[in-house]
């Protein structure tokens, strides 16, 4: 949440992983999906 709040225009998945130290794995996908489903973040292609 802290990392996401620092940049108004959004972050790529890679930027989130680099900034937070989260693994590039299913657990990160689950976290991002939960944040998207809750309406906290939006996915852009």
PDBQT receptor file of N, H, CA, C and O in Angstrom, charges set to zero:
ATOM      1  N   UNK A   1       0.827  -1.181   0.000  1.00  0.00    +0.000 N 
ATOM      2  CA  UNK A   1       0.000   0.000   0.000  1.00  0.00    +0.000 C 
ATOM      3  C   UNK A   1       0.876   1.251   0.000  1.00  0.00    +0.000 C 
ATOM      4  O   UNK A   1       0.603   2.220  -0.709  1.00  0.00    +0.000 OA
ATOM      5  N   UNK A   2       1.921   1.210   0.799  1.00  0.00    +0.000 N 
ATOM      6  H   UNK A   2       2.143   0.423   1.375  1.00  0.00    +0.000 HD
ATOM      7  CA  UNK A   2       2.807   2.359   0.887  1.00  0.00    +0.000 C 
ATOM      8  C   UNK A   2       3.445   2.661  -0.469  1.00  0.00    +0.000 C 
ATOM      9  O   UNK A   2       3.513   3.816  -0.889  1.00  0.00    +0.000 OA
ATOM     10  N   UNK A   3       3.901   1.630  -1.136  1.00  0.00    +0.000 N 
ATOM     11  H   UNK A   3       3.846   0.691  -0.795  1.00  0.00    +0.000 HD
ATOM     12  CA  UNK A   3       4.527   1.798  -2.449  1.00  0.00    +0.000 C 
ATOM     13  C   UNK A   3       3.525   2.336  -3.460  1.00  0.00    +0.000 C 
ATOM     14  O   UNK A   3       3.855   3.225  -4.244  1.00  0.00    +0.000 OA
ATOM     15  N   UNK A   4       2.320   1.813  -3.451  1.00  0.00    +0.000 N 
ATOM     16  H   UNK A   4       2.052   1.090  -2.814  1.00  0.00    +0.000 HD
ATOM     17  CA  UNK A   4       1.292   2.255  -4.399  1.00  0.00    +0.000 C 
ATOM     18  C   UNK A   4       0.900   3.709  -4.173  1.00  0.00    +0.000 C 
ATOM     19  O   UNK A   4       0.582   4.419  -5.127  1.00  0.00    +0.000 OA
ATOM     20  N   UNK A   5       0.918   4.153  -2.938  1.00  0.00    +0.000 N 
ATOM     21  H   UNK A   5       1.176   3.576  -2.163  1.00  0.00    +0.000 HD
ATOM     22  CA  UNK A   5       0.480   5.517  -2.635  1.00  0.00    +0.000 C 
ATOM     23  C   UNK A   5       1.509   6.571  -3.010  1.00  0.00    +0.000 C 
ATOM     24  O   UNK A   5       1.184   7.758  -3.037  1.00  0.00    +0.000 OA
ATOM     25  N   UNK A   6       2.732   6.173  -3.297  1.00  0.00    +0.000 N 
ATOM     26  H   UNK A   6       2.996   5.209  -3.274  1.00  0.00    +0.000 HD
ATOM     27  CA  UNK A   6       3.801   7.125  -3.592  1.00  0.00    +0.000 C 
ATOM     28  C   UNK A   6       3.785   7.643  -5.025  1.00  0.00    +0.000 C 
ATOM     29  O   UNK A   6       4.395   8.673  -5.311  1.00  0.00    +0.000 OA
ATOM     30  N   UNK A   7       3.109   6.957  -5.919  1.00  0.00    +0.000 N 
ATOM     31  H   UNK A   7       2.614   6.120  -5.687  1.00  0.00    +0.000 HD
ATOM     32  CA  UNK A   7       3.117   7.347  -7.325  1.00  0.00    +0.000 C 
ATOM     33  C   UNK A   7       1.685   7.491  -7.826  1.00  0.00    +0.000 C 
ATOM     34  O   UNK A   7       0.936   6.515  -7.862  1.00  0.00    +0.000 OA
ATOM     35  N   UNK A   8       1.308   8.687  -8.205  1.00  0.00    +0.000 N 
ATOM     36  H   UNK A   8       1.916   9.480  -8.176  1.00  0.00    +0.000 HD
ATOM     37  CA  UNK A   8      -0.074   8.988  -8.587  1.00  0.00    +0.000 C 
ATOM     38  C   UNK A   8      -0.497   8.325  -9.898  1.00  0.00    +0.000 C 
ATOM     39  O   UNK A   8      -1.681   8.045 -10.084  1.00  0.00    +0.000 OA
ATOM     40  N   UNK A   9       0.434   8.073 -10.798  1.00  0.00    +0.000 N 
ATOM     41  H   UNK A   9       1.396   8.300 -10.647  1.00  0.00    +0.000 HD
ATOM     42  CA  UNK A   9       0.075   7.531 -12.104  1.00  0.00    +0.000 C 
ATOM     43  C   UNK A   9       0.120   6.022 -12.177  1.00  0.00    +0.000 C 
ATOM     44  O   UNK A   9      -0.144   5.458 -13.239  1.00  0.00    +0.000 OA
ATOM     45  N   UNK A  10       0.438   5.358 -11.107  1.00  0.00    +0.000 N 
ATOM     46  H   UNK A  10       0.652   5.816 -10.244  1.00  0.00    +0.000 HD
ATOM     47  CA  UNK A  10       0.426   3.906 -11.090  1.00  0.00    +0.000 C 
ATOM     48  C   UNK A  10       1.798   3.290 -11.266  1.00  0.00    +0.000 C 
ATOM     49  O   UNK A  10       2.786   3.975 -11.533  1.00  0.00    +0.000 OA
ATOM     50  N   UNK A  11       1.830   1.990 -11.111  1.00  0.00    +0.000 N 
ATOM     51  H   UNK A  11       1.028   1.433 -10.894  1.00  0.00    +0.000 HD
ATOM     52  CA  UNK A  11       3.057   1.217 -11.195  1.00  0.00    +0.000 C 
ATOM     53  C   UNK A  11       2.811  -0.053 -11.984  1.00  0.00    +0.000 C 
ATOM     54  O   UNK A  11       1.705  -0.593 -11.993  1.00  0.00    +0.000 OA
ATOM     55  N   UNK A  12       3.842  -0.515 -12.636  1.00  0.00    +0.000 N 
ATOM     56  H   UNK A  12       4.741  -0.076 -12.629  1.00  0.00    +0.000 HD
ATOM     57  CA  UNK A  12       3.743  -1.819 -13.285  1.00  0.00    +0.000 C 
ATOM     58  C   UNK A  12       3.960  -2.900 -12.231  1.00  0.00    +0.000 C 
ATOM     59  O   UNK A  12       4.427  -2.619 -11.127  1.00  0.00    +0.000 OA
ATOM     60  N   UNK A  13       3.623  -4.119 -12.578  1.00  0.00    +0.000 N 
ATOM     61  H   UNK A  13       3.243  -4.347 -13.474  1.00  0.00    +0.000 HD
ATOM     62  CA  UNK A  13       3.852  -5.237 -11.665  1.00  0.00    +0.000 C 
ATOM     63  C   UNK A  13       5.336  -5.328 -11.304  1.00  0.00    +0.000 C 
ATOM     64  O   UNK A  13       5.689  -5.545 -10.145  1.00  0.00    +0.000 OA
ATOM     65  N   UNK A  14       6.194  -5.158 -12.307  1.00  0.00    +0.000 N 
ATOM     66  H   UNK A  14       5.907  -4.981 -13.248  1.00  0.00    +0.000 HD
ATOM     67  CA  UNK A  14       7.638  -5.226 -12.064  1.00  0.00    +0.000 C 
ATOM     68  C   UNK A  14       8.101  -4.148 -11.103  1.00  0.00    +0.000 C 
ATOM     69  O   UNK A  14       8.934  -4.407 -10.234  1.00  0.00    +0.000 OA
ATOM     70  N   UNK A  15       7.572  -2.945 -11.247  1.00  0.00    +0.000 N 
ATOM     71  H   UNK A  15       6.895  -2.734 -11.952  1.00  0.00    +0.000 HD
ATOM     72  CA  UNK A  15       7.935  -1.856 -10.342  1.00  0.00    +0.000 C 
ATOM     73  C   UNK A  15       7.481  -2.155  -8.917  1.00  0.00    +0.000 C 
ATOM     74  O   UNK A  15       8.205  -1.883  -7.959  1.00  0.00    +0.000 OA
ATOM     75  N   UNK A  16       6.295  -2.711  -8.784  1.00  0.00    +0.000 N 
ATOM     76  H   UNK A  16       5.708  -2.932  -9.562  1.00  0.00    +0.000 HD
ATOM     77  CA  UNK A  16       5.790  -3.073  -7.455  1.00  0.00    +0.000 C 
ATOM     78  C   UNK A  16       6.698  -4.114  -6.814  1.00  0.00    +0.000 C 
ATOM     79  O   UNK A  16       7.054  -3.999  -5.642  1.00  0.00    +0.000 OA
ATOM     80  N   UNK A  17       7.069  -5.123  -7.585  1.00  0.00    +0.000 N 
ATOM     81  H   UNK A  17       6.780  -5.216  -8.538  1.00  0.00    +0.000 HD
ATOM     82  CA  UNK A  17       7.936  -6.189  -7.072  1.00  0.00    +0.000 C 
ATOM     83  C   UNK A  17       9.301  -5.625  -6.677  1.00  0.00    +0.000 C 
ATOM     84  O   UNK A  17       9.819  -5.949  -5.609  1.00  0.00    +0.000 OA
ATOM     85  N   UNK A  18       9.883  -4.785  -7.533  1.00  0.00    +0.000 N 
ATOM     86  H   UNK A  18       9.462  -4.522  -8.401  1.00  0.00    +0.000 HD
ATOM     87  CA  UNK A  18      11.192  -4.195  -7.237  1.00  0.00    +0.000 C 
ATOM     88  C   UNK A  18      11.144  -3.301  -6.001  1.00  0.00    +0.000 C 
ATOM     89  O   UNK A  18      12.040  -3.359  -5.158  1.00  0.00    +0.000 OA
ATOM     90  N   UNK A  19      10.105  -2.477  -5.890  1.00  0.00    +0.000 N 
ATOM     91  H   UNK A  19       9.378  -2.431  -6.575  1.00  0.00    +0.000 HD
ATOM     92  CA  UNK A  19      10.009  -1.526  -4.783  1.00  0.00    +0.000 C 
ATOM     93  C   UNK A  19       9.680  -2.182  -3.452  1.00  0.00    +0.000 C 
ATOM     94  O   UNK A  19      10.114  -1.708  -2.402  1.00  0.00    +0.000 OA
ATOM     95  N   UNK A  20       8.918  -3.267  -3.484  1.00  0.00    +0.000 N 
ATOM     96  H   UNK A  20       8.566  -3.652  -4.336  1.00  0.00    +0.000 HD
ATOM     97  CA  UNK A  20       8.472  -3.887  -2.233  1.00  0.00    +0.000 C 
ATOM     98  C   UNK A  20       9.305  -5.077  -1.802  1.00  0.00    +0.000 C 
ATOM     99  O   UNK A  20       9.334  -5.428  -0.622  1.00  0.00    +0.000 OA
ATOM    100  N   UNK A  21       9.983  -5.696  -2.754  1.00  0.00    +0.000 N 
ATOM    101  H   UNK A  21       9.959  -5.411  -3.712  1.00  0.00    +0.000 HD
ATOM    102  CA  UNK A  21      10.725  -6.911  -2.429  1.00  0.00    +0.000 C 
ATOM    103  C   UNK A  21       9.851  -8.155  -2.411  1.00  0.00    +0.000 C 
ATOM    104  O   UNK A  21      10.295  -9.222  -1.987  1.00  0.00    +0.000 OA
ATOM    105  N   UNK A  22       8.614  -8.026  -2.868  1.00  0.00    +0.000 N 
ATOM    106  H   UNK A  22       8.253  -7.159  -3.212  1.00  0.00    +0.000 HD
ATOM    107  CA  UNK A  22       7.733  -9.192  -2.955  1.00  0.00    +0.000 C 
ATOM    108  C   UNK A  22       8.283 -10.155  -3.994  1.00  0.00    +0.000 C 
ATOM    109  O   UNK A  22       8.941  -9.726  -4.941  1.00  0.00    +0.000 OA
ATOM    110  N   UNK A  23       8.026 -11.450  -3.834  1.00  0.00    +0.000 N 
ATOM    111  H   UNK A  23       7.491 -11.798  -3.064  1.00  0.00    +0.000 HD
ATOM    112  CA  UNK A  23       8.496 -12.408  -4.829  1.00  0.00    +0.000 C 
ATOM    113  C   UNK A  23       7.674 -12.319  -6.109  1.00  0.00    +0.000 C 
ATOM    114  O   UNK A  23       6.494 -11.968  -6.066  1.00  0.00    +0.000 OA
ATOM    115  N   UNK A  24       8.281 -12.630  -7.232  1.00  0.00    +0.000 N 
ATOM    116  H   UNK A  24       9.239 -12.915  -7.267  1.00  0.00    +0.000 HD
ATOM    117  CA  UNK A  24       7.556 -12.685  -8.497  1.00  0.00    +0.000 C 
ATOM    118  C   UNK A  24       6.929 -14.068  -8.586  1.00  0.00    +0.000 C 
ATOM    119  O   UNK A  24       7.403 -14.944  -9.310  1.00  0.00    +0.000 OA
ATOM    120  N   UNK A  25       5.844 -14.241  -7.827  1.00  0.00    +0.000 N 
ATOM    121  H   UNK A  25       5.458 -13.530  -7.239  1.00  0.00    +0.000 HD
ATOM    122  CA  UNK A  25       5.227 -15.555  -7.682  1.00  0.00    +0.000 C 
ATOM    123  C   UNK A  25       3.717 -15.410  -7.520  1.00  0.00    +0.000 C 
ATOM    124  O   UNK A  25       3.162 -14.313  -7.577  1.00  0.00    +0.000 OA
ATOM    125  N   UNK A  26       3.082 -16.544  -7.317  1.00  0.00    +0.000 N 
ATOM    126  H   UNK A  26       3.533 -17.435  -7.270  1.00  0.00    +0.000 HD
ATOM    127  CA  UNK A  26       1.630 -16.580  -7.172  1.00  0.00    +0.000 C 
ATOM    128  C   UNK A  26       1.111 -15.786  -5.993  1.00  0.00    +0.000 C 
ATOM    129  O   UNK A  26      -0.005 -15.268  -6.041  1.00  0.00    +0.000 OA
ATOM    130  N   UNK A  27       1.899 -15.680  -4.937  1.00  0.00    +0.000 N 
ATOM    131  H   UNK A  27       2.806 -16.101  -4.899  1.00  0.00    +0.000 HD
ATOM    132  CA  UNK A  27       1.432 -14.932  -3.766  1.00  0.00    +0.000 C 
ATOM    133  C   UNK A  27       1.266 -13.446  -4.094  1.00  0.00    +0.000 C 
ATOM    134  O   UNK A  27       0.349 -12.795  -3.592  1.00  0.00    +0.000 OA
ATOM    135  N   UNK A  28       2.149 -12.918  -4.931  1.00  0.00    +0.000 N 
ATOM    136  H   UNK A  28       2.893 -13.447  -5.338  1.00  0.00    +0.000 HD
ATOM    137  CA  UNK A  28       2.022 -11.513  -5.342  1.00  0.00    +0.000 C 
ATOM    138  C   UNK A  28       0.810 -11.342  -6.249  1.00  0.00    +0.000 C 
ATOM    139  O   UNK A  28       0.082 -10.356  -6.134  1.00  0.00    +0.000 OA
ATOM    140  N   UNK A  29       0.595 -12.280  -7.135  1.00  0.00    +0.000 N 
ATOM    141  H   UNK A  29       1.186 -13.081  -7.228  1.00  0.00    +0.000 HD
ATOM    142  CA  UNK A  29      -0.584 -12.239  -8.002  1.00  0.00    +0.000 C 
ATOM    143  C   UNK A  29      -1.855 -12.242  -7.161  1.00  0.00    +0.000 C 
ATOM    144  O   UNK A  29      -2.790 -11.492  -7.441  1.00  0.00    +0.000 OA
ATOM    145  N   UNK A  30      -1.889 -13.083  -6.133  1.00  0.00    +0.000 N 
ATOM    146  H   UNK A  30      -1.129 -13.692  -5.906  1.00  0.00    +0.000 HD
ATOM    147  CA  UNK A  30      -3.066 -13.160  -5.258  1.00  0.00    +0.000 C 
ATOM    148  C   UNK A  30      -3.298 -11.822  -4.558  1.00  0.00    +0.000 C 
ATOM    149  O   UNK A  30      -4.432 -11.348  -4.487  1.00  0.00    +0.000 OA
ATOM    150  N   UNK A  31      -2.243 -11.219  -4.048  1.00  0.00    +0.000 N 
ATOM    151  H   UNK A  31      -1.322 -11.604  -4.105  1.00  0.00    +0.000 HD
ATOM    152  CA  UNK A  31      -2.368  -9.927  -3.355  1.00  0.00    +0.000 C 
ATOM    153  C   UNK A  31      -2.895  -8.864  -4.312  1.00  0.00    +0.000 C 
ATOM    154  O   UNK A  31      -3.809  -8.112  -3.970  1.00  0.00    +0.000 OA
ATOM    155  N   UNK A  32      -2.317  -8.803  -5.511  1.00  0.00    +0.000 N 
ATOM    156  H   UNK A  32      -1.575  -9.413  -5.788  1.00  0.00    +0.000 HD
ATOM    157  CA  UNK A  32      -2.757  -7.797  -6.483  1.00  0.00    +0.000 C 
ATOM    158  C   UNK A  32      -4.195  -8.044  -6.923  1.00  0.00    +0.000 C 
ATOM    159  O   UNK A  32      -4.954  -7.090  -7.096  1.00  0.00    +0.000 OA
ATOM    160  N   UNK A  33      -4.585  -9.300  -7.106  1.00  0.00    +0.000 N 
ATOM    161  H   UNK A  33      -3.968 -10.075  -6.965  1.00  0.00    +0.000 HD
ATOM    162  CA  UNK A  33      -5.967  -9.619  -7.471  1.00  0.00    +0.000 C 
ATOM    163  C   UNK A  33      -6.934  -9.205  -6.374  1.00  0.00    +0.000 C 
ATOM    164  O   UNK A  33      -8.007  -8.673  -6.659  1.00  0.00    +0.000 OA
ATOM    165  N   UNK A  34      -6.560  -9.447  -5.119  1.00  0.00    +0.000 N 
ATOM    166  H   UNK A  34      -5.689  -9.879  -4.888  1.00  0.00    +0.000 HD
ATOM    167  CA  UNK A  34      -7.426  -9.054  -4.003  1.00  0.00    +0.000 C 
ATOM    168  C   UNK A  34      -7.569  -7.540  -3.922  1.00  0.00    +0.000 C 
ATOM    169  O   UNK A  34      -8.659  -7.037  -3.653  1.00  0.00    +0.000 OA
ATOM    170  N   UNK A  35      -6.488  -6.813  -4.150  1.00  0.00    +0.000 N 
ATOM    171  H   UNK A  35      -5.602  -7.222  -4.369  1.00  0.00    +0.000 HD
ATOM    172  CA  UNK A  35      -6.566  -5.347  -4.145  1.00  0.00    +0.000 C 
ATOM    173  C   UNK A  35      -7.442  -4.843  -5.288  1.00  0.00    +0.000 C 
ATOM    174  O   UNK A  35      -8.187  -3.876  -5.126  1.00  0.00    +0.000 OA
ATOM    175  N   UNK A  36      -7.351  -5.502  -6.447  1.00  0.00    +0.000 N 
ATOM    176  H   UNK A  36      -6.746  -6.287  -6.579  1.00  0.00    +0.000 HD
ATOM    177  CA  UNK A  36      -8.185  -5.123  -7.585  1.00  0.00    +0.000 C 
ATOM    178  C   UNK A  36      -9.664  -5.418  -7.310  1.00  0.00    +0.000 C 
ATOM    179  O   UNK A  36     -10.524  -4.583  -7.588  1.00  0.00    +0.000 OA
ATOM    180  N   UNK A  37      -9.956  -6.588  -6.772  1.00  0.00    +0.000 N 
ATOM    181  H   UNK A  37      -9.257  -7.267  -6.546  1.00  0.00    +0.000 HD
ATOM    182  CA  UNK A  37     -11.339  -6.970  -6.476  1.00  0.00    +0.000 C 
ATOM    183  C   UNK A  37     -11.970  -6.052  -5.428  1.00  0.00    +0.000 C 
ATOM    184  O   UNK A  37     -13.175  -5.802  -5.462  1.00  0.00    +0.000 OA
ATOM    185  N   UNK A  38     -11.163  -5.558  -4.511  1.00  0.00    +0.000 N 
ATOM    186  H   UNK A  38     -10.185  -5.761  -4.484  1.00  0.00    +0.000 HD
ATOM    187  CA  UNK A  38     -11.688  -4.665  -3.463  1.00  0.00    +0.000 C 
ATOM    188  C   UNK A  38     -11.894  -3.245  -3.965  1.00  0.00    +0.000 C 
ATOM    189  O   UNK A  38     -12.505  -2.424  -3.281  1.00  0.00    +0.000 OA
ATOM    190  N   UNK A  39     -11.382  -2.950  -5.171  1.00  0.00    +0.000 N 
ATOM    191  H   UNK A  39     -10.886  -3.618  -5.727  1.00  0.00    +0.000 HD
ATOM    192  CA  UNK A  39     -11.527  -1.611  -5.722  1.00  0.00    +0.000 C 
ATOM    193  C   UNK A  39     -10.413  -0.664  -5.318  1.00  0.00    +0.000 C 
ATOM    194  O   UNK A  39     -10.470   0.525  -5.634  1.00  0.00    +0.000 OA
ATOM    195  N   UNK A  40      -9.402  -1.167  -4.626  1.00  0.00    +0.000 N 
ATOM    196  H   UNK A  40      -9.356  -2.132  -4.369  1.00  0.00    +0.000 HD
ATOM    197  CA  UNK A  40      -8.301  -0.320  -4.175  1.00  0.00    +0.000 C 
ATOM    198  C   UNK A  40      -7.377   0.045  -5.331  1.00  0.00    +0.000 C 
ATOM    199  O   UNK A  40      -6.827   1.145  -5.365  1.00  0.00    +0.000 OA
ATOM    200  N   UNK A  41      -7.205  -0.884  -6.286  1.00  0.00    +0.000 N 
ATOM    201  H   UNK A  41      -7.653  -1.778  -6.259  1.00  0.00    +0.000 HD
ATOM    202  CA  UNK A  41      -6.390  -0.616  -7.477  1.00  0.00    +0.000 C 
ATOM    203  C   UNK A  41      -7.177  -0.994  -8.719  1.00  0.00    +0.000 C 
ATOM    204  O   UNK A  41      -8.178  -1.706  -8.639  1.00  0.00    +0.000 OA
ATOM    205  N   UNK A  42      -6.718  -0.511  -9.871  1.00  0.00    +0.000 N 
ATOM    206  H   UNK A  42      -5.905   0.068  -9.937  1.00  0.00    +0.000 HD
ATOM    207  CA  UNK A  42      -7.288  -0.876 -11.162  1.00  0.00    +0.000 C 
ATOM    208  C   UNK A  42      -6.206  -1.434 -12.053  1.00  0.00    +0.000 C 
ATOM    209  O   UNK A  42      -5.058  -0.990 -12.006  1.00  0.00    +0.000 OA
ATOM    210  N   UNK A  43      -6.569  -2.407 -12.865  1.00  0.00    +0.000 N 
ATOM    211  H   UNK A  43      -7.500  -2.767 -12.903  1.00  0.00    +0.000 HD
ATOM    212  CA  UNK A  43      -5.628  -3.011 -13.799  1.00  0.00    +0.000 C 
ATOM    213  C   UNK A  43      -5.774  -2.327 -15.151  1.00  0.00    +0.000 C 
ATOM    214  O   UNK A  43      -6.886  -2.144 -15.647  1.00  0.00    +0.000 OA
ATOM    215  N   UNK A  44      -4.650  -1.954 -15.739  1.00  0.00    +0.000 N 
ATOM    216  H   UNK A  44      -3.747  -2.103 -15.336  1.00  0.00    +0.000 HD
ATOM    217  CA  UNK A  44      -4.615  -1.390 -17.080  1.00  0.00    +0.000 C 
ATOM    218  C   UNK A  44      -3.684  -2.224 -17.929  1.00  0.00    +0.000 C 
ATOM    219  O   UNK A  44      -2.633  -2.668 -17.465  1.00  0.00    +0.000 OA
ATOM    220  N   UNK A  45      -4.073  -2.436 -19.174  1.00  0.00    +0.000 N 
ATOM    221  H   UNK A  45      -4.926  -2.075 -19.551  1.00  0.00    +0.000 HD
ATOM    222  CA  UNK A  45      -3.240  -3.222 -20.093  1.00  0.00    +0.000 C 
ATOM    223  C   UNK A  45      -2.474  -2.304 -21.001  1.00  0.00    +0.000 C 
ATOM    224  O   UNK A  45      -1.714  -2.768 -21.850  1.00  0.00    +0.000 OA
TER     225      UNK A  45
